[in-house]
Amino acid sequence: MEKKSWDDIPSLQGLDIDWEYKPASPLGKRTFIRLKEADISALFETREIFVKIATSENSYTGRLLDISEDGLSLCLTTLLEENRPVKVGFFLGAMKIITKGVVRHTQAKGTRYTTGIKFIDLNKECAEYIRSLYASKVLHQSY
């Protein structure tokens, strides 16, 4: 007797699939988990973390709103246009993070702006440190 394979069985009428299943990401469109300002404040026992942004013309200081190993958002008093290259510098605890970035979006909130910045060339040590903050948050909440 010849051994049959699944390919020898015809498809069932009316049960053809005309779409490709893609599971919904638990992060929405984001690739990385973001830690919000409240999470960061609790981890570092501080009210605010300030981020310094430098453009070719000027430098600005804003308050960190959230962060992932891919980028951050902050509150600024100045509007920075999208796709603008910037340098970003700040401290997370004892870790000094300095990297290049690009402004991805800006949204007006009264007299301030929520500005999203994508990290460019964030070094591996800093990326791993930021990634480890999520684990610290989870452990911190479980106690």
C-alpha positions as CSV (number, residue, x, y, z in Angstrom):
1,M,0.0,0.0,0.0
2,E,1.3,3.4,-1.0
3,K,1.7,5.9,1.8
4,K,-0.6,9.0,1.4
5,S,0.4,12.6,2.2
6,W,-1.7,15.5,3.3
7,D,-1.2,17.0,-0.2
8,D,-3.2,14.1,-1.6
9,I,-6.3,15.2,0.2
10,P,-8.4,17.8,-1.8
11,S,-9.4,21.0,0.0
12,L,-12.9,21.2,1.4
13,Q,-15.4,23.2,-0.6
14,G,-16.3,26.5,1.0
15,L,-13.4,26.5,3.5
16,D,-10.8,28.1,1.3
17,I,-8.9,30.8,3.1
18,D,-8.6,34.0,1.1
19,W,-6.5,36.0,3.7
20,E,-3.3,35.5,5.5
21,Y,-3.6,35.4,9.3
22,K,-1.5,38.0,11.1
23,P,-1.9,38.0,14.9
24,A,-2.4,41.4,16.5
25,S,0.7,42.7,18.3
26,P,0.1,43.2,22.0
27,L,2.2,46.4,21.6
28,G,0.0,47.8,18.8
29,K,2.3,49.1,16.0
30,R,5.2,49.4,18.4
31,T,8.1,46.9,18.2
32,F,9.4,47.6,21.7
33,I,7.7,48.0,25.1
34,R,7.6,51.6,26.3
35,L,8.0,52.6,30.0
36,K,5.8,55.5,31.0
37,E,6.9,58.5,33.1
38,A,5.3,57.0,36.2
39,D,7.1,53.7,35.8
40,I,10.4,55.5,35.4
41,S,9.8,57.8,38.3
42,A,9.0,54.8,40.6
43,L,12.1,52.9,39.5
44,F,14.5,55.8,40.0
45,E,12.6,57.4,42.9
46,T,12.5,60.8,41.2
47,R,9.6,63.0,40.0
48,E,11.1,63.9,36.7
49,I,14.0,63.0,34.3
50,F,15.2,65.7,32.1
51,V,16.5,65.1,28.5
52,K,18.8,67.5,26.7
53,I,18.2,67.8,22.9
54,A,20.7,69.5,20.6
55,T,20.0,70.6,17.0
56,S,22.5,72.3,14.7
57,E,21.1,75.7,15.9
58,N,20.2,75.3,19.6
59,S,19.8,73.1,22.6
60,Y,16.6,72.4,24.6
61,T,15.7,70.6,27.8
62,G,12.5,68.6,28.1
63,R,10.9,66.2,30.5
64,L,11.0,62.5,29.7
65,L,7.4,61.1,29.1
66,D,8.2,57.5,28.0
67,I,11.1,55.4,26.7
68,S,12.0,52.2,24.9
69,E,15.2,50.9,23.4
70,D,13.9,52.3,20.1
71,G,13.2,55.9,21.2
72,L,11.5,58.3,23.7
73,S,9.0,61.0,23.9
74,L,9.4,64.1,25.9
75,C,7.6,67.4,26.7
76,L,9.3,70.4,25.2
77,T,8.4,74.1,25.2
78,T,9.7,74.4,21.6
79,L,8.3,72.9,18.4
80,L,10.9,70.7,16.6
81,E,9.9,69.8,13.0
82,E,9.6,66.1,12.0
83,N,12.6,64.3,10.5
84,R,15.0,66.8,12.1
85,P,18.2,65.1,13.2
86,V,19.1,65.7,16.9
87,K,21.5,64.6,19.6
88,V,20.0,63.3,22.8
89,G,21.5,63.1,26.2
90,F,20.2,62.2,29.6
91,F,20.8,60.1,32.8
92,L,18.7,57.1,33.8
93,G,19.9,56.4,37.3
94,A,23.7,56.1,37.0
95,M,23.6,55.4,33.2
96,K,24.5,58.3,31.0
97,I,22.9,57.9,27.6
98,I,24.0,60.0,24.6
99,T,22.9,59.1,21.1
100,K,21.8,60.5,17.8
101,G,18.1,60.7,17.0
102,V,15.5,61.9,14.6
103,V,12.2,63.7,15.4
104,R,9.4,61.3,14.4
105,H,6.4,63.3,15.5
106,T,5.3,66.4,17.4
107,Q,1.9,67.1,19.0
108,A,0.9,70.4,20.5
109,K,-0.5,70.2,24.1
110,G,-1.4,73.7,25.1
111,T,1.8,75.8,25.2
112,R,4.0,72.6,25.2
113,Y,4.8,69.9,22.6
114,T,5.0,66.2,23.0
115,T,7.9,65.2,20.8
116,G,8.7,61.6,19.8
117,I,12.4,60.8,19.0
118,K,13.7,57.7,17.4
119,F,17.1,56.7,18.5
120,I,19.8,56.3,15.8
121,D,22.9,54.2,16.6
122,L,22.0,53.7,20.3
123,N,24.9,51.7,21.7
124,K,24.3,48.1,22.7
125,E,25.0,48.7,26.4
126,C,22.5,51.5,26.6
127,A,19.8,49.5,24.7
128,E,20.2,46.5,27.0
129,Y,20.0,48.8,30.1
130,I,16.8,50.4,28.8
131,R,15.4,46.9,28.0
132,S,16.3,45.8,31.5
133,L,14.1,48.5,33.0
134,Y,11.0,46.7,32.0
135,A,12.1,43.6,33.9
136,S,12.9,45.9,36.9
137,K,9.4,47.4,36.7
138,V,7.7,44.0,36.6
139,L,9.8,42.8,39.6
140,H,9.2,46.0,41.4
141,Q,5.4,45.6,41.0
142,S,5.4,42.0,42.2
143,Y,6.7,43.0,45.7
